[in-house]
Amino acid sequence: MGGRSDWGELRERRMGEPGAVEAYAATRVAYELGRTVRSLREERGWSQRELQGQRR
């Protein structure tokens, strides 16, 4: 693969595969949820352990 156009072609081919659009959408939702949780956690000054309720 030599450049951006190659990546675009590959992405286009992969997105044409069965289930790719749905998988991409699900991954996007998971990413956005994680980003929101991290942002809220950091706003409150909580560590990941504090967010989990110190389960260990």
Buried (B, 14 or more C-beta within 10 A) or exposed (E): EEEEEEEEEEEEEEEEEEEEEEEEEEEEEEEEEEEEEEEEBEEEEEEEEEEEEEEE
